[in-house]
Amino acid sequence: MLVSAKEMLNKAKAGKYAVGQFNINNLEWTKAILLTAQENNSPVILGVSEGAGKYMCGYNTVVGMVNGMLETLNITVPVALHLDHGSYNGALACIEAGFSSIMFDGSHYPIEENIEKTKELIRIAGEKGISVEAEVGAIGGEEDGVIGGGEVADPAECKMIADLGVDMLAAGIGNIHGKYPANWKGLNFDVLAKIQELTGTMPLVLHGGTGIPADMIKTAISLGVSKINVNTECQLAFADATRKYIEAGKDLEGKGFDPRKLLAPGFEAIKATVKEKMELFGSIDKA
């Protein structure tokens, strides 16, 4: 059964490793991530953006699919189903549908309004044992049409939001969604260290995990990052493997056009990518 992300992230923070949030887009994605987590005895967070939720026919469909898989695949590692970059109404809808964790992205509101809405969601989610992630300072790049430029969060604002009682905090430290440009300046570890100093044991979240060099990821984990979000990397691996299969003409051989065969190389590519990330994050055998 689904669990809140709170306990797995508190354990990760104390143990100096991070749990991966891997965004899901369909059945193949979900199955690949869950099987990889089980095979590597790693806790995992399934992320769902509002756009992906809509694409998968709504949050009830997503919850039904994930719960069905947990049972049928005998998944025993801790799994959280998490709304990624949720609006206020989206967060309420996911709580209603049976998600075990939500992110409220109030970073585009004035800080007072962000605080009010965050408090309300903490109250509602808390009553149901659902974990809450908040964001301070917009994360750069594009996610579902929302564009941000890799801003750096104000540590004092981070403390204000952390003190409301959220379970995890996403703070912009120059990270962006999608591919990193050639002139990217890298992560701002001074700000991260300051945020960690002010927020103490609060698990910190790093968005835009695709393309950040491994040594930077490890430094971020040592400075209190306990949850790292990966999406683009799995998409690129899936697309690459699918292209190779079709370019090799495999879909024209026998029943190679069967979607189960056509999507299999991409499915395996997602599994390999997720395993690689779990190794880097240090979450293997931490379930």
N, C-alpha and C positions, 0 to 999 in steps of 0.2 A: 504493500500500500504506500501511497505517497506520503512523504514527511515534509515538514517545514525545513527550510534551509538553515535555520538557526543553529541547531546542535552541530551539524556537519561543519559549518563555518567557524563556530567557536573552537571546535577541535582542531581545525586546520590552522587557525590563528595561533593557538597554543603550541601546535606541533611544527610551526614554520613551513607549512606547505600550502598549496592552494587547490580548491576544487574548481574544475572546469564547468562553465555554463556553455553548453553547446546548443545553438538554436536549431529548432526542428522546422521542417518545411513540408513534410509529407510522411507517409508510412515508412518508406525506406530509411529516411533520415532517423526517425524515432527508433526503429528496430536496430539499426546499425549502432546507434549510441548506447542503447540499453544493453545490447549483447556485449559490446566492448567493455562497458563498466563492470558487468558481471564477470566476464572472463579475466579481468584484471583486478577484481576485488576492490573497486574504487567507488567512492560516493560520486554522484553526478547530479547536475542541475540541467533540466531541459528548459531552454528558453523559448518563449513564443512572443514574437512581436505582434502588435495589433494587426498589421498587414498580413502576416502569416496566419494569424488566427482566422481572419476573414477568408483567406485563400483555402484554408482547411475546413470551411463550412461552419465556422463559429466555435466558441469555447466549449460548448457541450460535446461537440464531435471530438475535439482534441482530448478532453478529459476521458471520454468513452474509449477512445483508441488507446491512450496511454494506460489506463487501468486494465483494459483487456490484455495488453501486452505484458504488464507486470505479472499477471496471473498465468497466462499461457506460456510465457518464456521462463517462468519460475525465477523472477528477479528478486534477489534477497538483499542486494546492496541498497543503501539509502538513496532514494530518488526524490528530488523536489521538482514540481512543475511550476514554472515561474513566468509571470508576465514581464516582458522586457519593454522598457520605456513606455509604460502605460500612462494613459490619460486618467483623470479622476474617474470618469464613467467606465472606462475600460477596466480599471482596477476593481470597481464594484461588481462589474459583470463577471470577472474571473473568480472573485470570492464566491459569488453566487453559483458559478458553474462547478466549483470543486477544485480549483487550483490550490496548491499548498503554499505558494509564495507569490508575492507581487512586487513589482517595482513601480513606484509613482514617480514619474519624471516631471517635477514641478519647476525645473530649472529655468523655464521661460517666464514664470510668474514673478512679480515683485516678491522679495524674500518674505514679507509679512503674509502674503496670500499662500505662498509655498508652504509656510509653517502651519497655517490654519488647515489647509487641505491634508497635509501630511499627518497632523494630529488626529484628524477625523478618521483617516484610513487606518492609522495605528490602533485606534480604539476598536473599530469594526473588525479588523483582521485579528487583533489580539484576542477578542472573545472567541474566535474560532481556531486559535492556535496556528494562524498563518503568519509567515515571516514577511517583513516589509523592508524593501530597499529604497533609499531616497538618493537623489542626485543633487550635487552642488557644482555649479560651473558646467556649462554645456560641453558635452563630448564632441569633438570635431568630426568632420566627414559627413556622410549621408546615411541615414537609416530611415527607411520607409518615407523618403521625401523630406525628412527633417534634416536640415544642414547646419552643422556647427563647425567652428574653425579651430578646434584643439585648444580651447581656453584653459586657463589655470585657475583652480578654485581658490577662494579666500579661506585660509585655515580657520579664521574666527567664525565664518558662516558655517563651515563644516561642523564645528563644535556645537553651534546653536541647533543645527538639525539633528546631530547625533544625540544631544541631550533630550530630544523629544521622546526618545525610546525606540528609534528604528533599530533593526537587527543588523543592518549592513549599510555601508555608505559608499556611493560611487562619487569620486571626486575627480574632476578633470585635472590631469597633470601633463597636458600636451599630447595625450593620446587621441587617436581618431578612428572612426569606423571605416572599413574598407581598406584599400591599398594605401600604403604610406608614400607620399611624394618623395622624390630624390632629395629635396632640400629640407626634409623633416629634421627638426632640431633634437629630437630624442625626448625621453621622459625627464620631467623636472623632479629629481630625487630630493632636492632641498625642501621643496614644498611638501612632497610626500612625507618626509621625515617630520616636518612641522605638524602636518595633519595628524600623523600617528601619535605624536607627543600630546596633542590636545584631546584626541578621542580615545586614547588608552587601548582597552581590549576590544574595541569595536572592529569587527572584520571590515576591511576596505576592499572595494571592488575596482578592478581594472577593466574598462570597456575597450573594445577595439584591439583584442589580443592578436589578431592576424598581422604578421609582418614585424612585430616588435622582436628585436634580436634576443636570443636565448639568455645572454648574460644580463640584459636589462630586465627580463622577466624574473630572473633569479634574485636580482637586487631588489626589485619591487616586492617580491615575496618576503625577503629578509626585513623589509621596512613595513610589514603589516598587511600587505595585499593577500587576501585569503580566497578571493573568487575572481576568476579571469574568464571573460566572455570571448568565445570563438564562434564565428559564423562564416565570414568570407572564405576562410581557408578550406572549410569543408565544401563550400560551393565550388571553389576553383578545382579542388581535387575530383569532385563528382563530374564536373563538366569535362575535365581533361580526359578522364577514363572513358567517359561516354563517347567523346569525339574519336578517341583512338579505336574503339570497338567498331564504330560506324565507318571510319576511314579505312579500316582493314577489311571492310566488306563482310564482317561477321553476321550482320543482320540479314544478309542475303543467302547465308548458308543454312540449309535445313530449316528448323524452326527458330532461327536466330532473331527473328523479328518479334517473338513472344516477349512482352514487356518484362517478364520475369528473367529472361536471358539478357535482354537489352539493358536493363538497369543493374544487373548483377556486378559488372566491373565498377560502376560508380559507387554502389553499395559497399564493396570491399575497400574502395579508395577512402570513403568516409571513415570506415572502421580503422584503417591504418593511420589516418590523420588524427583521429581522436586518441588512439593509443599513444602516438608520439607526443601529443599534448599532455596526456596524463603522466607520462614519464617525466616530461619537463617540469610539470607543476608539482610533482612529488606525491600525487594522490594514490598511486598504485599500492594495493594491500593496506589501505587506510580505512576500508569499510568495516 
